[in-house]
Amino acid sequence: MKRFSKAQSTLEYVIILAAVVGAIIAVAAALKPKLEGGYDTLGTTMKDKVESVSF
């Protein structure tokens, strides 16, 4: 009977791990457009600043 208990505990950990990984992937997918937009804005701002500097 002990063998099944250990297998059950392992399965529970695998299910929890899968749920956590799924949640991380869902959050990343939801935030991806905002992050890409932020990087584009940052890149454009930096480019404009560099181009405005005269040597």
N, C-alpha and C positions, 0 to 999 in steps of 0.2 A: 504494500500500500504506500510505502514511503516514496517509491519511485514515481508514482502518479502525482504525489504532492509536489515533488521537485519540478516535474514537468509542468504542472499547473502554474507554479510560481514563475518559471521561465517564460511561459506563454503570456502571463500577465505583464511581465516586464517588456516583452516584445510588443504587445498591444499598446502599452503606454508610450514606448519609444516611437512607434509608428504614428500615434496621435500627435506627439510633439513635433515630429518631423513634418507631418502634414500641415500642422498649424504654422510652422515656420515658412513652409513653401507658400501657403495661402497668403500670409502677410507680405512676403516678398513680392508675390504677383500683384497684390493690391497696391503696393508702394512703388513699383517699378516705374510707372508713368511719371509720378511726381519726382522721383529721383533723377530720371533722365532729363526732365524739364529743368530741374535745378542745376544739373551739370551743364546743360546747354546755356542757361542764363549766366552761370559763373564763367564759362569759357568765353562767351561773347563780351562780358564785362571786362575780363582780363585782357582780351585782344584789343578792345577799344582803348583801354588805359595804356597799353604798350605802344599802340600806334599813335597816341596823342603826345607821347614823350618825344621831344626833339633833342638830338645830340649835337 
